[in-house]
Amino acid sequence: MPDSSVIHAYDPEQDGLRRLVACGPDHLGELRQQYRQRPYVKEELWAGKIARALGSQPDLDEEELAEVTGLNFLQIERTLAWESERFLSDQTPPGDHERPGEAPGTPDDTGSG
């Protein structure tokens, strides 16, 4: 089943393919439905390929990275932009957990935090 979050440990031909194991036909149907609803994002797949390559060879330059992953420079650039956007959207806005005027990490007046 197509799934952009799946990166095989060593076989790039299996990247993006999720194998499903179920205890019966009904369960398999539920799993298929669950994964059909998940969006397939090319940049997510490419990020996994890059992570796998850098995990085994951390000092690759961009040209070597392209050769090892099979990605071109535009795909690598799009992946970096996608990861940056995702990182920024996951950040908690400043002050979301503190009250105004309270320094981060200082206990509140109830003594609970």
SVG drawing of the C-alpha trace seen along z (x, -y; Angstrom):
<svg xmlns="http://www.w3.org/2000/svg" viewBox="-15 -41 47 55">
<polyline fill="none" stroke="black" stroke-width="0.4" points="0.0,0.0 1.5,-3.4 2.7,-5.3 5.3,-8.1 6.4,-7.7 7.8,-4.2 11.5,-4.0 13.0,-0.5 16.2,0.0 18.4,0.9 16.3,1.4 15.2,-1.9 12.9,0.1 10.7,0.8 10.5,-2.9 7.0,-4.3 5.3,-0.9 3.7,0.2 3.1,3.9 -0.1,4.6 -0.5,7.6 -4.0,8.3 -5.7,11.0 -8.5,11.3 -10.3,9.8 -12.2,7.3 -9.1,6.1 -7.3,5.8 -10.1,3.7 -9.9,1.4 -6.1,1.0 -6.5,0.3 -9.1,-2.4 -6.9,-4.0 -3.9,-4.2 -5.9,-5.3 -6.9,-8.4 -3.2,-9.3 -1.9,-11.8 1.1,-10.7 3.7,-13.5 6.6,-13.1 8.8,-15.4 8.2,-13.1 9.4,-10.1 12.4,-12.1 13.2,-13.2 13.3,-9.6 15.7,-8.8 17.9,-11.6 17.8,-10.6 18.7,-7.0 21.7,-8.2 23.0,-10.7 22.5,-8.1 25.1,-5.8 27.3,-8.6 26.8,-11.8 29.5,-13.8 27.9,-13.7 27.9,-16.9 24.9,-17.8 26.2,-16.1 27.0,-12.9 23.7,-13.0 21.9,-13.3 23.9,-10.3 23.2,-8.1 19.5,-8.9 18.7,-9.0 17.1,-12.5 17.9,-15.5 18.9,-18.9 15.4,-20.3 13.9,-17.4 16.5,-17.9 15.8,-21.6 12.0,-21.0 12.5,-18.5 14.5,-21.0 11.8,-23.6 9.1,-21.1 11.0,-20.1 11.6,-23.7 7.9,-24.6 6.9,-21.5 9.3,-22.4 8.1,-26.0 4.4,-24.9 5.1,-22.5 6.7,-25.2 4.6,-26.4 4.1,-30.2 6.0,-32.0 4.0,-32.5 1.6,-29.7 2.6,-28.0 3.6,-31.0 1.6,-33.9 2.6,-37.4 5.6,-38.6 6.5,-35.1 9.9,-33.7 9.8,-30.3 10.4,-27.5 9.7,-29.5 7.1,-28.1 3.7,-29.7 2.3,-31.0 0.4,-27.8 3.7,-25.9 2.7,-23.4 4.9,-24.4"/>
</svg>
